[in-house]
Amino acid sequence: MDINTILIGAAGGAIVLMAEQIYLFVREKSKEKKQKVVRFPNIERIIDSSIFDSLGPGSSIEFMKNVLGVPNKIYKEYDAVYETFSYGGYETDLPEVDEPTSDPQIEGEARAAYELQTAEENENFTYGYFYIFKNAYLKITSKDKETIDSISVNVIHGVLSTKGLPLGWSENEDENGCVLGLSKVTKELVDSCLRHEYRQTRFGDTFIFTLYTGYPFYTHYTYFGVPNYENVTNCRNVKPEQFIGSLIDGICLHSEEFNCYIVSPFDTM
């Protein structure tokens, strides 16, 4: 073996070794840089239809935290879709005062009514646990912070099947159930709904349809989404038929009729 061959071999080995050292150095620096970046795990995670079986009404809040981790938000939630009967009459009982008054009797009645309403609201609030995932918003509520009363899912990217849940309004139910982000309001849903609502806020409008499924589920199913505005011709006198053809973006499973808390624009702010 001549000297040139030896030198060429040594140079080649040195280049390979240098390249390997540069690669390891760059990799370690990149690793150190990534370790310094705060990462939020749920943003890269997705949920599927198993969420309804695992964390439906009656499930454990502790189990929820073990599976999903710490919520993005925890707050007191007062904004139920349907008000309980215990609220009836408070607003109409408030004295109507067109002009400012110094009448102590009227001021006293107004203050007493306000305090009574506030006390009632404080007794009827629930706790909200809000999660942000890659494909959906998830909102879970519990009055006692131990047992789940409602679970609400609002798809934000792609579609999400509710496979395993009864549609509640169709005799020919598809095996994939209602596909959030794909299924639309039908005449069957409108005709079968127990209650319906139309919410208008400065952040957007929402249609809401609630059904009840008895044995063996005994669960309320509330479907919601953004209206098809081409069909909503009169926002002051909206009829449920006007939402036929609108896309269903979310569903809420709740144990009782009045435990319905859907994902709202206020949750995502």
C-alpha positions as CSV (number, residue, x, y, z in Angstrom):
1,M,0.0,0.0,0.0
2,D,1.6,3.3,-1.1
3,I,1.6,6.5,0.9
4,N,-1.0,8.2,-1.3
5,T,-3.6,5.5,-0.5
6,I,-2.9,5.8,3.2
7,L,-3.3,9.5,3.1
8,I,-6.5,9.4,1.1
9,G,-7.9,6.8,3.5
10,A,-6.9,8.8,6.6
11,A,-8.5,12.0,5.1
12,G,-11.7,10.2,4.2
13,G,-11.9,8.8,7.8
14,A,-11.3,12.3,9.2
15,I,-14.0,13.8,7.1
16,V,-16.5,11.1,8.1
17,L,-15.6,11.6,11.8
18,M,-15.9,15.4,11.5
19,A,-19.3,15.1,9.8
20,E,-20.5,12.7,12.5
21,Q,-19.3,15.1,15.2
22,I,-21.0,18.1,13.5
23,Y,-24.3,16.1,13.2
24,L,-24.2,15.1,16.9
25,F,-23.4,18.7,17.9
26,V,-26.3,20.1,15.9
27,R,-28.7,17.4,17.2
28,E,-27.8,18.1,20.8
29,K,-28.3,21.9,20.3
30,S,-31.6,21.2,18.7
31,K,-32.6,19.0,21.5
32,E,-31.6,21.6,24.1
33,K,-33.6,24.3,22.2
34,K,-36.7,22.1,22.1
35,Q,-36.4,21.4,25.8
36,K,-36.6,25.1,26.5
37,V,-39.8,25.5,24.6
38,V,-43.0,25.1,26.7
39,R,-45.3,22.6,24.9
40,F,-49.0,22.1,25.5
41,P,-49.7,18.4,24.9
42,N,-53.4,18.5,24.2
43,I,-52.9,20.8,21.2
44,E,-51.4,17.9,19.3
45,R,-53.8,15.3,20.6
46,I,-57.2,14.3,19.0
47,I,-60.3,12.8,20.5
48,D,-62.6,10.3,18.9
49,S,-66.0,8.7,19.6
50,S,-64.6,6.7,22.5
51,I,-64.8,10.0,24.6
52,F,-68.5,9.6,24.9
53,D,-68.3,6.1,26.4
54,S,-65.4,6.8,28.7
55,L,-66.4,10.3,29.9
56,G,-70.2,10.4,29.6
57,P,-72.6,11.6,32.3
58,G,-72.0,9.7,35.5
59,S,-68.3,9.2,34.9
60,S,-65.6,10.4,37.4
61,I,-64.0,13.8,37.3
62,E,-60.9,12.3,38.8
63,F,-60.8,9.8,35.9
64,M,-61.3,12.7,33.4
65,K,-58.2,14.4,34.8
66,N,-56.1,11.2,34.8
67,V,-57.0,10.6,31.1
68,L,-57.1,14.1,29.7
69,G,-54.7,15.9,32.0
70,V,-55.2,19.4,33.5
71,P,-58.0,21.4,31.8
72,N,-57.2,24.6,29.8
73,K,-59.8,26.3,31.9
74,I,-61.8,25.7,35.1
75,Y,-64.6,28.1,35.9
76,K,-68.1,28.5,37.4
77,E,-70.7,28.0,34.6
78,Y,-74.1,29.7,34.8
79,D,-75.0,29.7,31.2
80,A,-77.2,26.6,30.9
81,V,-79.1,26.3,27.6
82,Y,-82.4,25.7,29.4
83,E,-83.2,27.5,32.6
84,T,-84.5,25.4,35.5
85,F,-88.0,26.1,36.8
86,S,-86.6,27.5,40.0
87,Y,-85.7,30.6,38.1
88,G,-89.2,31.3,37.0
89,G,-90.7,34.7,37.9
90,Y,-87.6,36.5,39.3
91,E,-87.2,38.9,36.4
92,T,-91.0,39.6,36.2
93,D,-91.0,40.2,40.0
94,L,-88.5,43.0,39.7
95,P,-90.1,46.4,40.1
96,E,-90.3,48.4,36.8
97,V,-88.7,51.8,37.3
98,D,-88.6,54.1,34.3
99,E,-87.0,57.0,36.1
100,P,-84.4,57.1,38.8
101,T,-86.1,57.1,42.2
102,S,-85.2,57.7,45.8
103,D,-88.2,55.9,47.1
104,P,-86.7,53.6,49.8
105,Q,-89.5,51.1,49.4
106,I,-88.9,50.6,45.7
107,E,-85.2,50.5,46.2
108,G,-85.6,48.0,49.0
109,E,-87.8,45.7,46.9
110,A,-85.3,45.9,44.0
111,R,-82.4,45.1,46.2
112,A,-84.2,42.2,47.9
113,A,-85.2,40.7,44.5
114,Y,-81.6,41.0,43.2
115,E,-80.2,39.4,46.3
116,L,-82.7,36.5,46.0
117,Q,-81.8,36.0,42.4
118,T,-78.1,36.1,43.1
119,A,-78.4,33.6,45.9
120,E,-80.4,31.3,43.7
121,E,-77.8,31.5,40.9
122,N,-75.0,30.8,43.4
123,E,-76.7,27.7,44.4
124,N,-77.3,26.5,40.8
125,F,-74.0,27.1,39.2
126,T,-71.9,24.2,37.9
127,Y,-68.2,23.8,37.4
128,G,-66.9,23.8,33.8
129,Y,-63.8,22.0,32.6
130,F,-62.7,23.1,29.2
131,Y,-60.1,21.4,27.0
132,I,-58.6,22.4,23.6
133,F,-57.6,19.5,21.4
134,K,-56.3,19.5,17.8
135,N,-59.6,18.5,16.3
136,A,-62.2,19.6,18.8
137,Y,-63.2,21.7,21.9
138,L,-64.3,19.6,24.9
139,K,-66.4,21.0,27.8
140,I,-67.3,18.9,30.8
141,T,-69.5,20.1,33.7
142,S,-70.0,18.9,37.2
143,K,-72.0,20.4,40.1
144,D,-70.2,18.5,42.8
145,K,-66.7,18.3,41.2
146,E,-66.8,14.6,41.5
147,T,-69.3,13.3,38.9
148,I,-69.7,14.4,35.3
149,D,-73.1,15.8,34.5
150,S,-72.6,16.8,30.9
151,I,-70.0,16.4,28.2
152,S,-70.0,18.7,25.1
153,V,-67.8,18.3,22.0
154,N,-67.5,20.9,19.3
155,V,-65.4,19.7,16.3
156,I,-63.1,22.4,14.9
157,H,-61.0,20.5,12.3
158,G,-62.1,17.6,10.2
159,V,-65.0,15.4,11.3
160,L,-65.7,13.3,14.4
161,S,-68.0,10.3,14.5
162,T,-70.4,9.7,17.4
163,K,-70.3,6.0,16.6
164,G,-72.2,4.0,19.3
165,L,-74.6,6.8,20.2
166,P,-78.2,6.6,19.0
167,L,-79.0,9.4,16.6
168,G,-82.4,9.6,18.4
169,W,-84.3,10.9,15.4
170,S,-83.7,8.4,12.5
171,E,-85.1,4.9,12.1
172,N,-82.3,4.1,9.6
173,E,-79.4,5.0,11.8
174,D,-75.9,4.8,10.2
175,E,-73.3,2.8,12.1
176,N,-71.2,5.9,12.4
177,G,-74.0,7.8,14.2
178,C,-74.1,11.5,13.7
179,V,-70.8,12.7,12.2
180,L,-69.9,16.1,13.7
181,G,-68.7,18.4,10.9
182,L,-70.5,16.4,8.2
183,S,-74.1,15.5,9.3
184,K,-76.8,18.1,8.8
185,V,-80.1,19.0,10.4
186,T,-82.9,16.9,8.9
187,K,-86.7,17.2,9.1
188,E,-86.6,14.0,11.2
189,L,-84.5,15.8,13.8
190,V,-86.8,18.8,13.8
191,D,-89.9,16.7,14.2
192,S,-88.3,14.5,17.0
193,C,-86.7,17.2,19.1
194,L,-87.9,17.7,22.7
195,R,-86.8,21.3,22.8
196,H,-85.0,23.7,20.6
197,E,-83.2,27.1,21.0
198,Y,-81.7,29.7,18.8
199,R,-79.0,31.8,20.4
200,Q,-77.8,35.1,19.1
201,T,-74.6,36.8,20.4
202,R,-72.2,39.3,19.0
203,F,-69.8,36.5,18.6
204,G,-72.1,34.3,16.5
205,D,-75.4,32.4,16.3
206,T,-76.1,28.9,17.3
207,F,-79.1,26.5,16.7
208,I,-79.8,23.9,19.4
209,F,-81.9,20.7,19.2
210,T,-82.4,18.4,22.3
211,L,-83.8,14.9,22.3
212,Y,-84.2,12.3,25.0
213,T,-83.4,8.7,24.6
214,G,-84.9,6.4,27.2
215,Y,-84.1,2.8,28.1
216,P,-81.3,1.7,28.2
217,F,-79.5,5.1,27.8
218,Y,-81.7,7.5,29.7
219,T,-79.6,10.4,28.3
220,H,-80.4,13.7,26.7
221,Y,-78.7,14.5,23.4
222,T,-78.3,18.1,22.3
223,Y,-77.1,18.8,18.8
224,F,-75.8,22.3,17.9
225,G,-74.1,24.3,15.2
226,V,-74.0,27.5,13.1
227,P,-77.2,28.1,11.2
228,N,-77.4,28.1,7.4
229,Y,-78.2,31.8,7.1
230,E,-79.8,31.4,3.7
231,N,-82.7,29.7,5.4
232,V,-82.9,32.0,8.4
233,T,-85.0,34.8,6.9
234,N,-86.4,36.3,10.1
235,C,-84.1,36.3,13.1
236,R,-86.8,37.7,15.4
237,N,-89.2,34.8,14.6
238,V,-87.0,31.8,14.0
239,K,-88.7,28.5,13.4
240,P,-86.8,25.2,13.8
241,E,-87.6,24.2,10.2
242,Q,-85.3,27.0,9.0
243,F,-82.3,25.1,10.3
244,I,-82.8,22.1,8.0
245,G,-79.6,21.6,6.0
246,S,-77.4,23.4,8.6
247,L,-74.2,21.6,9.6
248,I,-74.1,19.9,13.0
249,D,-70.8,20.9,14.6
250,G,-71.3,19.7,18.2
251,I,-73.2,17.5,20.6
252,C,-73.8,17.6,24.3
253,L,-74.7,14.5,26.4
254,H,-76.4,15.5,29.6
255,S,-78.0,13.5,32.4
256,E,-80.8,15.9,33.0
257,E,-82.7,18.2,30.7
258,F,-81.4,21.3,32.5
259,N,-77.8,20.2,32.7
260,C,-77.2,21.2,29.1
261,Y,-74.0,23.3,28.6
262,I,-72.8,23.5,25.0
263,V,-69.4,24.9,23.9
264,S,-69.9,28.6,23.3
265,P,-67.8,31.4,21.9
266,F,-67.1,32.6,25.5
267,D,-65.4,29.3,26.3
268,T,-62.9,29.7,23.4
269,M,-62.0,33.3,24.2
